[in-house]
């Protein structure tokens, strides 16, 4: 594993590039889009 938090990414032992924004780049070139959970300041409730 290689970690470069100052650049916002880590290389896992299985060849996956994991990005700080939760996106992933798989060894076969597939992309997993960022999937950030909503923080409590971003959640809207119905009145």
Secondary structure, 3 states (H helix, E strand, C coil): CEEECCCCEEECCCCCEEECCCCEECCCCCEECCCCCCCCCCCCCCC
